[in-house]
């Protein structure tokens, strides 16, 4: 396991303050606020620790309410909304400085047999044939070195490979609002299914709104031609998967309007199983010219 991955796992390992109350720490992100994927992942850890081990996460729905302060701890309060015969529901509120910054509802289910079908996996190149994240980032001379280093630092725990140029790599001309990345953790993980859900949740917030930027030829915060933040986030976990094995994150944007952009995505395992569906809306604003 890489040192960066161990550091991320330590970050996601919450301190139990008392029953159903947990505390997490933060670290700086590529923007001056707590990375949304970190808060969502920590909230799933808090929820999962109040659920019997035979019930696995099948969905989460979250709202980002306020920017998180990376210099302060985050307290996660868990409400046990329901414990049924098949489903368990939890609500988590993340608090900083006495105010909620994030809310999450998560549902867990016992294993059941039933109807089974899925959308086919889209075509994508083998991840082994693609440049690594570091190789791709260091190949863009227009990106300031400090931006490249912050990207590499914040993504060091994950091997994330773009199929095509990301928005900040090739911008100025609108492209199809479709983006693909392969990802896996930089090291093996334990067999705990919740841990793999938590790591996928963490990574899912990294690139989902890229397709919104592509549609308008925008490069994003890295080049300063948009400002934005996640508003809400939803995930459905369809089938078991491992976050330490290659996963294809296929993303597209059906709409942008009113200063908001919508991203939709599916995560497939390398052998073609549809593992996760993801939807996120975010603020995407063009800076005003003075």
C-alpha positions as CSV (number, residue, x, y, z in Angstrom):
1,X,0.0,0.0,0.0
2,X,1.3,3.5,-0.9
3,X,2.0,6.0,1.8
4,X,-0.6,8.3,0.2
5,X,-3.3,5.7,0.3
6,X,-2.6,4.9,4.0
7,X,-2.8,8.6,4.7
8,X,-6.2,8.8,3.0
9,X,-7.4,5.7,5.0
10,X,-6.3,7.4,8.2
11,X,-8.1,10.5,7.2
12,X,-11.4,8.6,6.7
13,X,-11.0,6.6,9.9
14,X,-13.3,8.7,12.2
15,X,-12.9,9.1,16.0
16,X,-16.0,8.0,18.0
17,X,-16.9,10.7,20.5
18,X,-20.0,8.9,21.9
19,X,-22.8,6.8,20.5
20,X,-23.7,7.9,17.0
21,X,-21.4,11.0,17.1
22,X,-18.0,10.9,15.3
23,X,-15.3,13.4,14.6
24,X,-13.2,13.7,11.4
25,X,-10.2,15.8,10.5
26,X,-9.6,17.5,7.2
27,X,-6.8,18.4,4.9
28,X,-6.3,21.1,2.3
29,X,-7.8,20.4,-1.1
30,X,-7.1,21.9,-4.5
31,X,-9.4,24.8,-3.6
32,X,-9.5,26.6,-0.3
33,X,-12.2,24.5,1.3
34,X,-12.7,20.9,2.3
35,X,-12.9,18.5,-0.7
36,X,-16.6,17.4,-1.0
37,X,-15.7,13.8,-1.7
38,X,-13.9,13.7,1.7
39,X,-17.0,14.9,3.6
40,X,-19.2,12.5,1.7
41,X,-16.8,9.6,2.3
42,X,-16.5,10.4,6.0
43,X,-20.3,10.6,6.4
44,X,-20.6,7.2,4.8
45,X,-18.1,5.9,7.3
46,X,-20.2,7.4,10.2
47,X,-23.4,5.9,8.8
48,X,-21.9,2.5,8.1
49,X,-20.6,2.1,11.7
50,X,-24.1,2.2,13.0
51,X,-25.4,-0.6,10.6
52,X,-25.2,-4.4,11.1
53,X,-22.4,-5.9,9.0
54,X,-24.8,-8.1,6.9
55,X,-26.3,-4.9,5.4
56,X,-24.5,-3.2,2.6
57,X,-24.9,0.3,1.2
58,X,-27.1,0.6,-1.8
59,X,-27.7,4.3,-2.1
60,X,-26.8,7.7,-0.8
61,X,-28.3,11.2,-1.3
62,X,-26.4,14.2,-0.1
63,X,-26.4,18.0,-0.1
64,X,-23.4,20.3,0.3
65,X,-24.7,23.2,2.4
66,X,-21.6,25.3,3.3
67,X,-17.9,25.3,2.4
68,X,-16.0,23.2,4.8
69,X,-13.1,24.7,6.8
70,X,-10.0,22.5,6.3
71,X,-8.5,23.9,9.5
72,X,-11.3,22.7,11.8
73,X,-12.6,19.2,12.7
74,X,-15.9,18.0,11.4
75,X,-18.5,16.4,13.7
76,X,-20.8,13.8,12.2
77,X,-24.1,13.2,13.9
78,X,-25.9,10.0,12.9
79,X,-29.7,9.6,13.2
80,X,-31.0,6.0,13.1
81,X,-34.1,6.7,11.0
82,X,-35.2,3.1,10.4
83,X,-34.1,-0.5,11.0
84,X,-36.4,-2.8,9.0
85,X,-36.3,-6.4,8.2
86,X,-34.5,-5.8,4.9
87,X,-33.5,-2.1,4.8
88,X,-31.7,0.2,7.2
89,X,-31.7,4.0,6.8
90,X,-29.4,6.6,8.3
91,X,-29.2,10.3,8.2
92,X,-25.9,12.1,8.8
93,X,-25.3,15.8,9.5
94,X,-21.8,17.2,9.3
95,X,-21.2,20.2,11.5
96,X,-18.4,22.8,11.7
97,X,-18.4,25.9,13.9
98,X,-21.9,25.1,15.1
99,X,-23.5,25.0,11.7
100,X,-24.3,22.1,9.3
101,X,-22.1,22.0,6.2
102,X,-23.4,18.8,4.7
103,X,-26.2,16.3,5.1
104,X,-26.4,12.7,3.8
105,X,-29.1,10.0,3.8
106,X,-27.9,6.5,3.2
107,X,-29.8,3.2,2.8
108,X,-28.4,-0.3,3.5
109,X,-29.9,-3.6,2.5
110,X,-29.5,-7.3,3.3
111,X,-28.5,-9.5,0.3
112,X,-31.5,-10.6,-1.8
113,X,-31.9,-12.5,-5.1
114,X,-34.0,-10.9,-7.8
115,X,-34.4,-9.6,-11.3
116,X,-31.1,-8.7,-12.9
117,X,-30.2,-6.6,-16.0
118,X,-27.9,-3.7,-16.8
119,X,-26.9,-1.2,-19.4
120,X,-23.9,-2.3,-21.4
121,X,-20.5,-1.0,-20.7
122,X,-19.4,1.7,-23.2
123,X,-16.2,1.2,-25.2
124,X,-13.0,2.4,-23.6
125,X,-9.3,1.8,-24.0
126,X,-7.5,-0.5,-21.6
127,X,-6.2,1.6,-18.7
128,X,-2.8,0.1,-19.0
129,X,-2.4,1.9,-22.4
130,X,-3.2,5.3,-21.0
131,X,-0.8,7.9,-19.5
132,X,-0.7,8.1,-15.8
133,X,-2.2,11.1,-14.1
134,X,1.3,12.5,-13.4
135,X,2.4,12.0,-17.0
136,X,-0.6,13.7,-18.4
137,X,-0.5,16.6,-15.9
138,X,3.2,17.3,-16.5
139,X,2.5,17.4,-20.2
140,X,0.5,20.7,-20.1
141,X,3.0,23.6,-20.1
142,X,0.2,26.1,-19.7
143,X,-0.6,24.8,-16.1
144,X,1.4,26.6,-13.4
145,X,3.7,24.2,-11.6
146,X,2.0,24.9,-8.3
147,X,-1.3,23.8,-9.7
148,X,0.2,20.6,-11.1
149,X,1.8,19.8,-7.7
150,X,-1.5,20.4,-5.8
151,X,-3.3,18.1,-8.2
152,X,-0.7,15.4,-7.8
153,X,-0.7,15.7,-4.0
154,X,-4.5,15.5,-3.6
155,X,-4.8,12.6,-6.0
156,X,-1.7,10.6,-4.9
157,X,-3.8,7.9,-3.2
158,X,-5.6,7.1,-6.5
159,X,-4.3,6.0,-9.9
160,X,-6.7,8.1,-12.1
161,X,-6.2,8.0,-15.8
162,X,-8.1,10.2,-18.3
163,X,-9.1,8.6,-21.6
164,X,-9.0,12.0,-23.4
165,X,-7.7,15.4,-22.4
166,X,-9.4,16.7,-19.3
167,X,-11.0,20.2,-19.5
168,X,-8.0,22.0,-18.1
169,X,-5.7,20.2,-20.6
170,X,-7.5,21.2,-23.8
171,X,-9.9,24.1,-23.6
172,X,-11.3,27.0,-25.7
173,X,-13.4,24.9,-28.1
174,X,-16.6,23.1,-27.0
175,X,-16.4,19.4,-27.1
176,X,-18.9,16.6,-26.6
177,X,-20.1,16.7,-23.0
178,X,-18.7,13.2,-22.3
179,X,-15.7,12.2,-20.2
180,X,-14.1,8.9,-19.2
181,X,-11.6,8.1,-16.5
182,X,-10.2,4.8,-15.2
183,X,-9.4,4.7,-11.5
184,X,-8.3,2.5,-8.7
185,X,-6.6,3.0,-5.4
186,X,-2.8,3.0,-5.3
187,X,-2.6,-0.2,-3.2
188,X,-4.7,-3.1,-2.0
189,X,-7.6,-2.5,0.4
190,X,-9.1,-4.8,3.0
191,X,-12.1,-6.9,2.0
192,X,-14.7,-4.8,3.9
193,X,-17.4,-3.9,1.3
194,X,-18.1,-0.5,3.1
195,X,-14.5,0.5,2.6
196,X,-14.8,0.1,-1.2
197,X,-18.0,2.1,-1.2
198,X,-16.4,4.8,0.8
199,X,-13.3,5.0,-1.5
200,X,-15.6,5.1,-4.6
201,X,-17.6,7.9,-3.0
202,X,-14.4,9.8,-2.4
203,X,-13.2,9.6,-6.0
204,X,-16.7,10.2,-7.5
205,X,-16.5,13.9,-6.7
206,X,-13.2,14.5,-8.4
207,X,-14.2,14.6,-12.1
208,X,-18.0,14.3,-12.4
209,X,-18.6,17.9,-13.6
210,X,-15.8,17.8,-16.2
211,X,-18.4,17.0,-18.8
212,X,-20.2,20.3,-18.1
213,X,-17.0,22.2,-18.7
214,X,-16.3,20.3,-21.9
215,X,-19.6,21.3,-23.4
216,X,-18.6,24.9,-23.2
217,X,-14.8,24.7,-23.8
218,X,-14.0,25.7,-20.3
219,X,-10.9,24.6,-18.4
220,X,-12.2,25.0,-14.9
221,X,-10.8,26.3,-11.7
222,X,-7.2,25.3,-12.7
223,X,-7.2,27.9,-15.5
224,X,-9.6,30.3,-13.8
225,X,-12.4,30.5,-16.4
226,X,-15.1,29.2,-14.1
227,X,-15.9,29.1,-10.4
228,X,-18.0,26.3,-8.9
229,X,-18.9,23.9,-6.1
230,X,-20.8,20.7,-5.7
231,X,-24.5,21.2,-4.6
232,X,-25.9,17.7,-4.3
233,X,-24.7,14.2,-5.0
234,X,-26.4,10.8,-5.3
235,X,-25.1,7.3,-5.8
236,X,-26.7,3.9,-6.2
237,X,-24.5,0.8,-5.6
238,X,-25.9,-1.9,-7.8
239,X,-23.3,-4.7,-7.6
240,X,-20.2,-5.6,-5.5
241,X,-16.9,-4.0,-6.7
242,X,-13.5,-3.4,-5.4
243,X,-12.0,0.2,-5.5
244,X,-8.5,-1.3,-5.7
245,X,-9.3,-2.8,-9.1
246,X,-9.8,-0.8,-12.3
247,X,-13.1,1.0,-12.5
248,X,-14.4,2.9,-15.6
249,X,-16.1,6.2,-14.7
250,X,-18.1,7.1,-17.7
251,X,-19.5,10.7,-17.3
252,X,-21.8,13.0,-19.3
253,X,-23.7,16.2,-18.9
254,X,-27.3,16.4,-20.2
255,X,-27.9,20.1,-19.0
256,X,-26.4,23.3,-17.8
257,X,-28.5,26.4,-17.0
258,X,-29.1,29.0,-14.3
259,X,-25.5,28.9,-13.1
260,X,-25.8,25.1,-12.5
261,X,-24.5,22.1,-14.3
262,X,-25.7,18.5,-14.1
263,X,-23.4,15.4,-14.4
264,X,-24.5,11.8,-14.8
265,X,-22.2,8.8,-14.7
266,X,-21.9,5.1,-14.5
267,X,-19.1,3.1,-12.9
268,X,-18.3,-0.2,-14.5
269,X,-15.8,-2.9,-13.4
270,X,-13.2,-3.8,-15.9
271,X,-15.0,-7.0,-16.8
272,X,-18.2,-5.0,-17.7
273,X,-20.4,-5.2,-14.6
274,X,-22.4,-2.0,-13.9
275,X,-21.4,-1.3,-10.3
276,X,-22.5,2.3,-9.5
277,X,-24.7,5.0,-10.9
278,X,-23.9,8.7,-9.9
279,X,-25.7,12.0,-10.4
280,X,-24.4,15.4,-9.2
281,X,-25.4,19.0,-9.7
282,X,-23.0,21.8,-9.1
283,X,-22.6,25.5,-9.3
284,X,-20.8,26.4,-12.5
285,X,-20.4,30.1,-13.0
286,X,-18.4,32.2,-15.4
287,X,-16.5,34.9,-13.5
288,X,-17.7,38.4,-14.2
289,X,-15.4,40.7,-16.1
290,X,-14.6,43.9,-14.3
